[in-house]
Amino acid sequence: MATATVKVWDPLLRVFHWGLATAIVTAWLTADELQNLHEFAGYAAGSLIVVRLVLGIVGSRYARFGQFIRSPRQTWLYASDMLRHREARYLGHNPLGAAMVVLLIALTAAVALTGWLQTTDAYWGVEWVEETHETLANIFLVAIPLHVLGVIHASRRHRENLVAAMITGRKRAASGSDLG
């Protein structure tokens, strides 16, 4: 018997996700060696963030920020439930996943901005801009593994492959206990 699925993430959101992942990995790997490719990857990441901000306002249901961003209290309660192994399943992003989305968008935007600033006449060679860019880029070394661990945890807890869902756009249909 086949399990019923529902469309959650549209193609544009999925292309954004994997495009951003590719741009960030490319920028990281080329940081000290291939400056032109590094800058191109940074501009791509910055451009993708602009697309994501637009999708967050006018995109499909599960792409809209209003659908998945929760209050700090709701996020805290979800984290508490997660520690007790009784967290709800969400069709879209769960509250901790939503917090990670916000963090990664802000972090990417800040890294792209400081990277761009380094190419301008006003800020080229300015030490605090270079240090800020590098520090923010290094924060990705913590944020990305946390993101991946969260995906693995949610996939195991709710018996679904979230990586596959971000490729196909489909997740197992909601049950009565699932949330938005």
C-alpha positions as a Markdown table, in Angstrom:
| # | Residue | x | y | z |
|---|---|---|---|---|
| 1 | Met | 0.0 | 0.0 | 0.0 |
| 2 | Ala | 1.5 | 3.3 | -1.1 |
| 3 | Thr | 1.7 | 6.1 | 1.5 |
| 4 | Ala | -0.3 | 9.3 | 0.5 |
| 5 | Thr | 1.9 | 12.3 | 0.0 |
| 6 | Val | 1.3 | 16.0 | -0.3 |
| 7 | Lys | 3.1 | 18.8 | -2.1 |
| 8 | Val | 4.9 | 20.9 | 0.4 |
| 9 | Trp | 7.9 | 22.7 | -1.2 |
| 10 | Asp | 7.5 | 24.1 | -4.7 |
| 11 | Pro | 10.3 | 23.8 | -7.4 |
| 12 | Leu | 11.5 | 27.4 | -6.9 |
| 13 | Leu | 12.0 | 26.9 | -3.2 |
| 14 | Arg | 13.9 | 23.6 | -3.8 |
| 15 | Val | 16.1 | 25.2 | -6.4 |
| 16 | Phe | 16.8 | 28.0 | -4.0 |
| 17 | His | 17.7 | 25.6 | -1.2 |
| 18 | Trp | 20.1 | 23.4 | -3.3 |
| 19 | Gly | 21.5 | 26.5 | -5.1 |
| 20 | Leu | 22.3 | 28.2 | -1.9 |
| 21 | Ala | 23.9 | 25.1 | -0.5 |
| 22 | Thr | 26.0 | 24.8 | -3.7 |
| 23 | Ala | 26.9 | 28.5 | -3.6 |
| 24 | Ile | 28.0 | 28.4 | 0.1 |
| 25 | Val | 30.1 | 25.2 | -0.4 |
| 26 | Thr | 31.7 | 26.7 | -3.5 |
| 27 | Ala | 32.5 | 30.0 | -1.7 |
| 28 | Trp | 33.9 | 28.2 | 1.2 |
| 29 | Leu | 36.1 | 25.9 | -0.9 |
| 30 | Thr | 37.4 | 28.7 | -3.1 |
| 31 | Ala | 38.0 | 31.3 | -0.4 |
| 32 | Asp | 41.8 | 31.3 | -0.6 |
| 33 | Glu | 42.5 | 30.0 | -4.0 |
| 34 | Leu | 40.0 | 31.0 | -6.7 |
| 35 | Gln | 39.0 | 34.6 | -6.0 |
| 36 | Asn | 36.8 | 35.1 | -9.1 |
| 37 | Leu | 34.8 | 31.9 | -8.4 |
| 38 | His | 34.6 | 32.8 | -4.7 |
| 39 | Glu | 33.1 | 36.2 | -5.6 |
| 40 | Phe | 30.7 | 34.7 | -8.1 |
| 41 | Ala | 29.5 | 32.1 | -5.5 |
| 42 | Gly | 29.1 | 35.0 | -3.0 |
| 43 | Tyr | 27.0 | 37.0 | -5.5 |
| 44 | Ala | 25.0 | 34.0 | -6.3 |
| 45 | Ala | 24.3 | 33.4 | -2.6 |
| 46 | Gly | 23.4 | 37.0 | -2.1 |
| 47 | Ser | 21.0 | 36.9 | -5.1 |
| 48 | Leu | 19.4 | 33.8 | -3.9 |
| 49 | Ile | 18.7 | 35.4 | -0.5 |
| 50 | Val | 16.9 | 38.2 | -2.3 |
| 51 | Val | 14.8 | 35.5 | -4.1 |
| 52 | Arg | 14.1 | 33.8 | -0.8 |
| 53 | Leu | 13.0 | 37.0 | 0.9 |
| 54 | Val | 10.5 | 37.6 | -2.0 |
| 55 | Leu | 9.3 | 34.0 | -1.7 |
| 56 | Gly | 8.9 | 34.5 | 2.1 |
| 57 | Ile | 6.4 | 37.2 | 1.4 |
| 58 | Val | 4.6 | 36.1 | -1.8 |
| 59 | Gly | 5.6 | 32.5 | -2.3 |
| 60 | Ser | 3.7 | 29.3 | -2.0 |
| 61 | Arg | 2.1 | 28.4 | 1.3 |
| 62 | Tyr | 5.0 | 26.6 | 2.9 |
| 63 | Ala | 7.6 | 29.1 | 1.6 |
| 64 | Arg | 5.9 | 32.1 | 3.3 |
| 65 | Phe | 7.5 | 33.3 | 6.5 |
| 66 | Gly | 4.1 | 33.8 | 8.1 |
| 67 | Gln | 3.4 | 30.1 | 7.8 |
| 68 | Phe | 6.4 | 28.8 | 9.6 |
| 69 | Ile | 8.2 | 31.4 | 11.7 |
| 70 | Arg | 7.0 | 31.0 | 15.3 |
| 71 | Ser | 7.4 | 33.1 | 18.4 |
| 72 | Pro | 10.4 | 32.6 | 20.7 |
| 73 | Arg | 8.0 | 31.1 | 23.3 |
| 74 | Gln | 6.6 | 28.6 | 20.7 |
| 75 | Thr | 10.1 | 27.7 | 19.6 |
| 76 | Trp | 11.2 | 27.2 | 23.2 |
| 77 | Leu | 8.2 | 24.9 | 23.9 |
| 78 | Tyr | 8.9 | 22.9 | 20.7 |
| 79 | Ala | 12.6 | 22.5 | 21.8 |
| 80 | Ser | 11.4 | 21.4 | 25.2 |
| 81 | Asp | 9.0 | 18.8 | 23.7 |
| 82 | Met | 11.8 | 17.6 | 21.4 |
| 83 | Leu | 14.0 | 16.9 | 24.4 |
| 84 | Arg | 11.2 | 14.8 | 25.8 |
| 85 | His | 10.7 | 13.0 | 22.5 |
| 86 | Arg | 7.1 | 14.3 | 22.1 |
| 87 | Glu | 7.5 | 17.0 | 19.5 |
| 88 | Ala | 4.8 | 17.5 | 16.9 |
| 89 | Arg | 5.4 | 16.7 | 13.3 |
| 90 | Tyr | 5.0 | 19.7 | 10.9 |
| 91 | Leu | 4.3 | 19.5 | 7.2 |
| 92 | Gly | 6.5 | 22.6 | 6.7 |
| 93 | His | 9.3 | 23.7 | 8.9 |
| 94 | Asn | 9.1 | 23.0 | 12.6 |
| 95 | Pro | 9.8 | 25.9 | 14.9 |
| 96 | Leu | 13.5 | 25.0 | 15.4 |
| 97 | Gly | 13.8 | 24.5 | 11.6 |
| 98 | Ala | 12.2 | 27.9 | 11.1 |
| 99 | Ala | 14.7 | 29.5 | 13.5 |
| 100 | Met | 17.5 | 27.9 | 11.5 |
| 101 | Val | 16.1 | 29.2 | 8.3 |
| 102 | Val | 16.1 | 32.7 | 9.7 |
| 103 | Leu | 19.6 | 32.3 | 11.0 |
| 104 | Leu | 21.0 | 30.9 | 7.7 |
| 105 | Ile | 19.3 | 33.7 | 5.7 |
| 106 | Ala | 20.6 | 36.4 | 8.0 |
| 107 | Leu | 24.1 | 34.8 | 8.1 |
| 108 | Thr | 24.2 | 34.4 | 4.3 |
| 109 | Ala | 23.1 | 38.0 | 3.7 |
| 110 | Ala | 25.7 | 39.3 | 6.2 |
| 111 | Val | 28.5 | 37.3 | 4.6 |
| 112 | Ala | 27.5 | 38.3 | 1.1 |
| 113 | Leu | 27.3 | 42.0 | 2.2 |
| 114 | Thr | 30.7 | 42.0 | 3.9 |
| 115 | Gly | 32.2 | 40.2 | 0.9 |
| 116 | Trp | 30.7 | 42.7 | -1.5 |
| 117 | Leu | 31.9 | 45.6 | 0.7 |
| 118 | Gln | 35.5 | 44.3 | 0.4 |
| 119 | Thr | 35.2 | 44.8 | -3.4 |
| 120 | Thr | 34.3 | 48.5 | -3.1 |
| 121 | Asp | 36.7 | 51.4 | -3.0 |
| 122 | Ala | 35.5 | 52.6 | 0.4 |
| 123 | Tyr | 36.0 | 49.3 | 2.2 |
| 124 | Trp | 38.7 | 47.4 | 0.2 |
| 125 | Gly | 41.4 | 46.4 | 2.6 |
| 126 | Val | 39.5 | 47.6 | 5.7 |
| 127 | Glu | 40.5 | 45.2 | 8.4 |
| 128 | Trp | 37.2 | 45.1 | 10.4 |
| 129 | Val | 35.2 | 44.3 | 7.2 |
| 130 | Glu | 37.6 | 41.4 | 6.3 |
| 131 | Glu | 37.5 | 40.1 | 9.9 |
| 132 | Thr | 33.7 | 40.3 | 10.1 |
| 133 | His | 33.4 | 38.5 | 6.7 |
| 134 | Glu | 35.7 | 35.7 | 7.9 |
| 135 | Thr | 34.1 | 35.4 | 11.3 |
| 136 | Leu | 30.6 | 35.2 | 9.8 |
| 137 | Ala | 31.8 | 32.6 | 7.3 |
| 138 | Asn | 33.3 | 30.5 | 10.1 |
| 139 | Ile | 29.9 | 30.6 | 11.9 |
| 140 | Phe | 28.6 | 28.6 | 9.0 |
| 141 | Leu | 30.9 | 25.8 | 10.3 |
| 142 | Val | 28.7 | 25.5 | 13.3 |
| 143 | Ala | 25.3 | 26.4 | 11.7 |
| 144 | Ile | 25.4 | 24.0 | 8.8 |
| 145 | Pro | 26.2 | 20.9 | 10.9 |
| 146 | Leu | 23.4 | 21.9 | 13.3 |
| 147 | His | 21.1 | 22.3 | 10.3 |
| 148 | Val | 22.0 | 18.8 | 9.0 |
| 149 | Leu | 21.7 | 17.3 | 12.5 |
| 150 | Gly | 18.3 | 18.8 | 12.8 |
| 151 | Val | 17.2 | 17.3 | 9.5 |
| 152 | Ile | 18.6 | 13.9 | 10.5 |
| 153 | His | 16.8 | 14.1 | 13.9 |
| 154 | Ala | 13.5 | 15.2 | 12.4 |
| 155 | Ser | 13.7 | 12.5 | 9.7 |
| 156 | Arg | 14.3 | 9.8 | 12.2 |
| 157 | Arg | 11.8 | 11.0 | 14.8 |
| 158 | His | 9.0 | 11.3 | 12.2 |
| 159 | Arg | 10.1 | 8.4 | 10.0 |
| 160 | Glu | 10.4 | 10.4 | 6.8 |
| 161 | Asn | 13.3 | 11.4 | 4.6 |
| 162 | Leu | 13.5 | 15.2 | 4.7 |
| 163 | Val | 16.4 | 15.3 | 2.2 |
| 164 | Ala | 14.2 | 13.4 | -0.3 |
| 165 | Ala | 11.3 | 15.8 | 0.5 |
| 166 | Met | 13.5 | 18.7 | -0.4 |
| 167 | Ile | 14.3 | 17.0 | -3.7 |
| 168 | Thr | 10.8 | 15.9 | -4.6 |
| 169 | Gly | 8.8 | 18.6 | -2.8 |
| 170 | Arg | 6.5 | 16.0 | -1.3 |
| 171 | Lys | 6.1 | 14.7 | 2.3 |
| 172 | Arg | 3.9 | 12.1 | 3.8 |
| 173 | Ala | 0.3 | 13.4 | 4.2 |
| 174 | Ala | -0.7 | 14.9 | 7.5 |
| 175 | Ser | -2.3 | 12.9 | 10.2 |
| 176 | Gly | -4.6 | 14.3 | 12.8 |
| 177 | Ser | -1.7 | 15.2 | 15.2 |
| 178 | Asp | 0.5 | 16.9 | 12.6 |
| 179 | Leu | 0.8 | 20.7 | 12.5 |
| 180 | Gly | 1.0 | 23.3 | 9.7 |
